[in-house]
Amino acid sequence: MSIAQHIQSKLEHAFAPIHLEVINESHMHRMQASESHFKVIVVSETFVGMRLMQAHQAVYGVLQEEMQQIHALALHTYEPQQWSSHSMEMNSPPCIKK
């Protein structure tokens, strides 16, 4: 099972998200063939009432093992109401050292 699949599975189990994207962005960096850089978009009722930092800490807590294997994780966590009114694109910047 790939790192991306592990991330997907763990987040589905922990947060029962209404929307989840796990995007491998390693191709945008020097380690193109690896699973080193990810962007995660997760929308869950679990985050209702949490501050952004608390939601991120909850995700990092679930992904402790995977965090030992990857270089970067860009997190976008939302409550369902926030997500339904969300209209920004979440494009990641290019790597400076590529």
C-alpha positions in Angstrom: 0.0 0.0 0.0 1.4 3.4 -0.9 1.8 6.3 1.5 -1.0 8.1 -0.2 -3.3 5.1 0.3 -2.3 4.9 4.0 -3.1 8.6 4.5 -6.4 8.2 2.7 -7.4 5.1 4.8 -6.4 6.6 8.1 -8.2 9.9 7.5 -11.3 8.1 6.3 -11.4 6.0 9.4 -10.6 8.8 11.9 -12.7 11.6 10.5 -15.5 10.1 8.3 -15.0 13.0 5.9 -17.7 14.3 3.6 -14.9 15.3 1.2 -11.3 14.0 1.2 -8.5 14.5 -1.3 -5.0 13.2 -0.9 -2.8 14.6 -3.6 0.8 13.5 -4.2 2.7 16.7 -5.2 6.1 15.1 -5.3 6.3 15.7 -9.0 6.6 19.4 -8.3 9.8 18.9 -6.2 13.2 17.5 -6.6 12.2 14.0 -5.4 9.8 13.6 -8.3 9.6 9.8 -8.2 9.0 9.6 -4.5 6.0 10.0 -2.2 7.5 13.0 -0.3 5.1 15.9 -0.7 1.3 15.8 -0.2 -1.6 18.1 -0.1 -4.6 16.9 1.9 -8.1 18.5 1.8 -10.4 17.1 4.4 -13.9 18.2 5.3 -15.4 16.7 8.4 -18.0 17.3 11.1 -15.2 16.4 13.5 -13.7 19.8 12.9 -16.8 21.8 14.0 -15.9 24.0 16.9 -12.2 23.4 16.5 -9.7 26.1 15.8 -7.6 25.6 12.7 -4.6 24.6 14.7 -6.6 22.0 16.6 -7.9 20.5 13.4 -4.4 20.3 12.0 -3.1 18.8 15.2 -5.8 16.2 15.0 -4.8 15.2 11.5 -1.1 15.2 12.4 -1.9 13.0 15.4 -3.6 10.4 13.1 -0.7 10.5 10.6 2.2 10.3 13.1 3.7 7.3 11.4 3.3 8.7 7.8 4.9 12.0 8.9 8.1 10.1 9.6 8.3 9.1 6.0 7.4 12.2 4.1 8.9 15.6 3.7 5.9 17.9 3.5 2.2 17.9 4.2 0.0 20.8 3.2 -3.2 20.6 5.1 -6.6 22.2 4.3 -9.1 21.3 6.9 -12.7 22.5 6.8 -16.0 22.1 8.6 -18.8 21.2 6.1 -20.3 24.7 6.3 -17.0 26.3 5.6 -16.4 24.0 2.6 -19.8 24.7 1.1 -19.0 28.4 1.0 -15.4 27.9 -0.1 -14.5 29.2 -3.5 -10.7 29.6 -3.6 -8.4 27.3 -5.6 -5.8 25.7 -3.5 -2.8 25.6 -5.8 0.5 24.8 -4.3 3.5 27.0 -5.1 6.3 25.5 -7.2 9.4 24.2 -5.4 12.2 26.7 -5.3 14.9 23.9 -5.5 13.4 21.8 -8.3 
